[in-house]
Amino acid sequence: MDFGSILSNTGVFLLSPTTIAYALAATGLAVHFGYAGLLNFGMAGFMAIGGYGYAISVLTFGWPWWAGMLLGLAGGAVFAVILGIPTLRLRADYLAIATIAAAEIVRLVFTTTAFESVTGSADGLAQYNSGFRAANPFPRGTYGFGPWTWTETELWTRVFGLVLLAVAIVVVWLLVRSPWGRVVKGIREDEDAVRSLGKNVFAYKMQALVTGGVIGAAGGIVFVLPSAVVPGSYSTSLTFFLWTILLLGGAATVFGPALGAVLFWVVSAFLDSLLPALVDAGVLPISDPQAATVRFVITGVVLMLLVIFRPQGLLGNKRETTFVK
């Protein structure tokens, strides 16, 4: 087996746009679930709206790239309000069902042929990044070393994504240390007690949903920067991966989602390279397609073990875990 190639393919995901995008979306999910106690299974919908909002603004309306991104973020906020008005008074399990249904509705709207001229239907949209790439401050050339060697465009995409992630982390850190953050965490623990103190629980939940939704939309924008936006990318498996990342790093932590995203994608890439190599070497008596499936089986087992033995995640505090009382 070529372990050099396996490690090289694994190292690529340490700073990939996919890793950064998932870190952003998981940070938004931490605001929803980790701090506000909102069981949101629809983060894929926020990511889709962010990505499509950016792409459609540029391709259909001819907006500059930065304005398209702002519209994508605004779309995440509007979606949060529309989703939150009828659902935030629901119990946690019913909220989970409503949010996953809402995300599927969003995906199907972008897939339908009724709006094909705008959304591209199942084929998605592409060629909307020329303005973003034209704003690249890095001169033409190759940067980095080893598996972290990028063109100027690839470097610009990663730097931009990391800046957005840093801004999101700082915003969340400031919010959770503020009086607003203390109220939101109080709602997570016992919303009736907070309501008895005269606080508008619904308003605070809505603010948390909007905040996390905007961060999730930012993740959706970074997710589509390398190439194209395709509705098939926003299936329920994306939400499953985000929850795995969140629980891995720590639901009620500021830096946990970023750490969880790095670990998740690095380990996933390692298994994606290692398992087929073991099959080719005759160590595993399965086929290559079956090896790809085993990777997801291992991911599911790891998630189960996390919930059972360390539900607070790697960086979390068990006392701040909403599903452990």
C-alpha distance (Angstrom), angle and dihedral (degrees) to the residues before:
residue distance angle dihedral
M1 . . .
D2 3.78 . .
F3 3.80 101.1 .
G4 3.79 90.8 173.7
S5 3.78 90.6 62.1
I6 3.81 91.6 43.2
L7 3.81 92.5 52.7
S8 3.80 91.6 43.9
N9 3.80 92.0 53.0
T10 3.80 88.8 47.2
G11 3.80 94.6 49.9
V12 3.80 91.8 55.8
F13 3.81 90.1 71.5
L14 3.79 93.6 56.2
L15 3.82 90.0 85.8
S16 3.79 103.1 11.4
P17 3.83 121.3 140.0
T18 3.80 87.9 -118.3
T19 3.80 91.4 57.2
I20 3.81 91.8 47.4
A21 3.81 92.3 47.0
Y22 3.80 92.4 50.9
A23 3.81 90.3 46.8
L24 3.81 89.6 55.0
A25 3.80 93.6 46.7
A26 3.81 91.7 46.5
T27 3.81 89.3 50.6
G28 3.80 88.6 55.8
L29 3.79 89.1 47.8
A30 3.81 88.8 52.1
V31 3.81 88.7 58.6
H32 3.79 90.1 50.1
F33 3.78 100.7 43.1
G34 3.79 109.0 10.9
Y35 3.79 96.5 49.9
A36 3.81 107.3 16.8
G37 3.81 98.1 32.2
L38 3.83 93.5 -127.8
L39 3.80 109.4 152.7
N40 3.80 96.6 -142.5
F41 3.81 116.3 177.4
G42 3.80 92.7 168.1
M43 3.80 104.7 76.7
A44 3.82 88.3 120.1
G45 3.80 87.0 68.6
F46 3.80 92.3 55.8
M47 3.80 90.7 48.8
A48 3.81 91.3 49.3
I49 3.79 92.7 50.4
G50 3.81 91.4 48.7
G51 3.80 93.4 50.0
Y52 3.79 96.3 42.0
G53 3.80 92.7 42.8
Y54 3.79 89.5 57.2
A55 3.82 95.4 43.7
I56 3.81 96.7 44.3
S57 3.81 92.2 47.3
V58 3.79 90.9 56.3
L59 3.83 99.6 38.9
T60 3.81 101.7 36.1
F61 3.79 103.8 28.7
G62 3.80 99.5 27.4
W63 3.80 93.5 -128.2
P64 3.81 121.1 162.1
W65 3.80 115.1 -97.6
W66 3.80 95.3 -106.2
A67 3.82 92.2 51.3
G68 3.79 90.1 49.1
M69 3.79 90.2 53.1
L70 3.79 91.1 49.9
L71 3.79 88.9 52.1
G72 3.79 89.6 50.7
L73 3.81 90.2 53.3
A74 3.81 90.9 46.2
G75 3.80 88.7 50.0
G76 3.80 89.1 56.5
A77 3.81 90.1 52.8
V78 3.82 93.4 47.7
F79 3.80 91.5 47.7
A80 3.81 89.3 51.5
V81 3.80 91.4 53.3
I82 3.81 93.3 46.6
L83 3.79 90.8 46.8
G84 3.79 95.2 42.6
I85 3.81 100.8 50.0
P86 3.83 95.3 69.4
T87 3.81 99.3 27.1
L88 3.80 111.7 39.9
R89 3.78 92.4 81.7
L90 3.79 90.5 57.0
R91 3.78 123.5 104.0
A92 3.81 115.2 -100.8
D93 3.81 97.6 -98.3
Y94 3.81 92.9 47.2
L95 3.80 89.9 46.8
A96 3.80 89.2 54.6
I97 3.81 91.2 52.9
A98 3.81 92.1 47.1
T99 3.80 94.4 49.2
I100 3.80 95.8 47.9
A101 3.81 88.8 48.9
A102 3.82 90.4 50.2
A103 3.80 91.2 51.9
E104 3.80 90.7 51.2
I105 3.81 90.1 49.7
V106 3.80 89.8 53.8
R107 3.80 92.0 49.2
L108 3.80 92.5 48.4
V109 3.81 92.0 48.2
F110 3.80 89.4 56.3
T111 3.82 90.2 45.4
T112 3.81 98.5 49.6
T113 3.81 119.2 101.0
A114 3.82 91.0 -133.9
F115 3.83 89.9 86.1
E116 3.80 97.2 28.5
S117 3.80 93.8 128.8
V118 3.81 89.5 61.0
T119 3.81 105.7 28.3
G120 3.80 101.1 29.5
S121 3.82 89.5 -127.4
A122 3.82 113.6 -126.3
D123 3.81 91.9 -13.2
G124 3.80 92.2 62.4
L125 3.80 125.9 -158.0
A126 3.79 133.9 -62.4
Q127 3.82 142.0 167.8
Y128 3.79 95.2 54.3
N129 3.82 97.9 116.3
S130 3.81 100.5 77.7
G131 3.80 92.6 100.1
F132 3.80 92.8 47.5
R133 3.79 91.5 48.8
A134 3.79 91.7 46.6
A135 3.81 87.9 59.1
N136 3.81 90.1 58.0
P137 3.84 108.9 132.8
F138 3.81 93.3 -162.9
P139 3.83 118.5 93.3
R140 3.79 119.0 -119.9
G141 3.79 112.1 -81.3
T142 3.79 145.4 79.6
Y143 3.79 122.8 -64.9
G144 3.79 136.1 -169.5
F145 3.79 132.2 19.2
G146 3.80 140.7 -95.7
P147 3.81 113.3 -7.3
W148 3.81 88.3 -10.8
T149 3.79 95.5 69.9
W150 3.79 114.1 129.1
T151 3.77 141.2 171.0
E152 3.79 118.5 -119.0
T153 3.83 89.8 -96.2
E154 3.79 93.4 50.7
L155 3.81 91.0 47.3
W156 3.81 91.7 49.6
T157 3.80 91.0 51.0
R158 3.80 91.8 51.8
V159 3.79 95.2 44.3
F160 3.79 91.6 49.0
G161 3.80 91.2 48.6
L162 3.79 92.6 48.2
V163 3.81 90.7 50.5
L164 3.80 90.2 53.0
L165 3.80 90.3 47.4
A166 3.81 91.7 49.7
V167 3.82 90.9 49.7
A168 3.81 91.0 49.2
I169 3.80 92.4 49.4
V170 3.81 92.1 49.2
V171 3.81 91.7 48.1
V172 3.81 92.2 49.9
W173 3.81 91.5 45.6
L174 3.81 91.4 52.5
L175 3.80 93.1 45.1
V176 3.80 97.0 50.5
R177 3.81 90.9 48.9
S178 3.81 92.0 51.1
P179 3.82 128.6 83.8
W180 3.81 86.8 -101.0
G181 3.79 90.3 58.8
R182 3.78 92.3 50.2
V183 3.80 91.2 52.4
V184 3.80 91.9 48.2
K185 3.80 91.7 50.5
G186 3.78 88.5 48.2
I187 3.80 89.3 54.8
R188 3.79 88.7 51.2
E189 3.80 90.6 55.7
D190 3.82 100.4 39.4
E191 3.78 119.7 -13.2
D192 3.82 92.7 -175.6
A193 3.80 90.1 60.4
V194 3.80 91.0 50.0
R195 3.79 90.8 47.2
S196 3.81 89.9 52.2
L197 3.82 88.1 59.0
G198 3.80 90.2 61.1
K199 3.81 98.3 -100.9
N200 3.79 120.7 143.4
V201 3.80 98.2 -121.7
F202 3.80 94.2 -175.6
A203 3.82 92.0 53.9
Y204 3.80 92.7 50.2
K205 3.80 91.5 48.0
M206 3.79 90.0 50.3
Q207 3.80 91.4 49.9
A208 3.80 90.3 51.0
L209 3.80 91.6 47.5
V210 3.80 91.7 50.6
T211 3.81 93.5 45.9
G212 3.79 93.7 49.9
G213 3.80 91.0 41.8
V214 3.81 92.6 55.6
I215 3.81 90.5 49.9
G216 3.81 89.4 48.2
A217 3.82 89.9 50.7
A218 3.81 88.6 52.3
G219 3.79 87.6 54.8
G220 3.80 88.7 51.6
I221 3.81 90.5 53.7
V222 3.80 93.3 51.0
F223 3.81 88.9 45.8
V224 3.82 91.9 61.9
L225 3.80 99.1 39.7
P226 3.83 96.9 92.7
S227 3.81 98.0 56.3
A228 3.81 131.2 -33.9
V229 3.79 144.3 -16.5
V230 3.82 113.6 -118.3
P231 3.82 124.6 177.5
G232 3.80 91.7 -139.2
S233 3.81 88.7 68.9
Y234 3.81 91.3 68.1
S235 3.79 99.6 64.2
T236 3.80 124.4 133.0
S237 3.82 90.0 -90.1
L238 3.81 88.5 71.2
T239 3.80 90.1 58.0
F240 3.80 89.8 47.0
F241 3.81 90.6 53.5
L242 3.81 91.5 48.0
W243 3.80 91.7 52.7
T244 3.80 90.5 48.3
I245 3.81 89.6 51.8
L246 3.80 92.5 47.0
L247 3.80 94.5 49.2
L248 3.80 91.5 43.4
G249 3.79 95.0 55.8
G250 3.80 98.4 31.3
A251 3.79 129.0 -80.3
A252 3.81 97.8 -134.5
T253 3.80 96.6 42.9
V254 3.79 134.3 98.5
F255 3.80 98.7 -141.8
G256 3.81 98.0 29.1
P257 3.83 96.6 88.3
A258 3.81 92.2 53.2
L259 3.81 91.8 47.6
G260 3.79 90.9 45.5
A261 3.82 92.0 51.3
V262 3.81 92.4 51.7
L263 3.80 93.5 47.1
F264 3.79 93.8 43.8
W265 3.80 96.4 51.3
V266 3.81 95.7 38.7
V267 3.82 92.1 51.6
S268 3.81 91.1 41.5
A269 3.81 91.5 51.8
F270 3.79 90.5 46.3
L271 3.81 91.9 53.3
D272 3.80 90.8 43.2
S273 3.81 89.2 58.8
L274 3.80 98.9 33.7
L275 3.82 100.9 49.3
P276 3.85 96.6 54.7
A277 3.81 88.5 45.9
L278 3.81 89.6 53.9
V279 3.79 89.2 49.1
D280 3.82 91.8 51.1
A281 3.82 89.9 48.3
G282 3.80 90.9 52.8
V283 3.80 93.8 -116.6
L284 3.82 94.0 117.0
P285 3.83 115.3 47.5
I286 3.82 94.1 -145.3
S287 3.80 138.0 92.1
D288 3.81 127.0 -100.5
P289 3.83 93.8 -104.2
Q290 3.80 89.1 50.8
A291 3.82 89.6 50.4
A292 3.81 89.2 56.7
T293 3.80 88.9 52.5
V294 3.81 91.9 49.7
R295 3.80 88.4 60.6
F296 3.80 90.5 62.1
V297 3.80 91.1 44.3
I298 3.80 89.2 55.7
T299 3.81 90.0 48.0
G300 3.80 90.5 53.5
V301 3.80 92.6 48.1
V302 3.81 91.0 50.0
L303 3.81 90.4 51.2
M304 3.80 90.7 51.1
L305 3.80 91.8 49.8
L306 3.81 90.9 48.3
V307 3.79 93.3 53.1
I308 3.81 91.5 46.5
F309 3.81 102.8 42.1
R310 3.81 106.6 19.5
P311 3.81 110.3 16.7
Q312 3.81 91.9 161.4
G313 3.82 91.3 63.9
L314 3.78 129.4 -133.3
L315 3.81 96.0 -55.5
G316 3.79 100.2 24.9
N317 3.76 134.8 108.0
K318 3.80 114.3 -127.5
R319 3.80 91.1 -140.2
E320 3.82 89.3 63.0
T321 3.79 96.3 51.4
T322 3.78 110.2 113.3
F323 3.77 95.4 -155.1
V324 3.83 94.3 51.7
K325 3.80 114.5 70.9
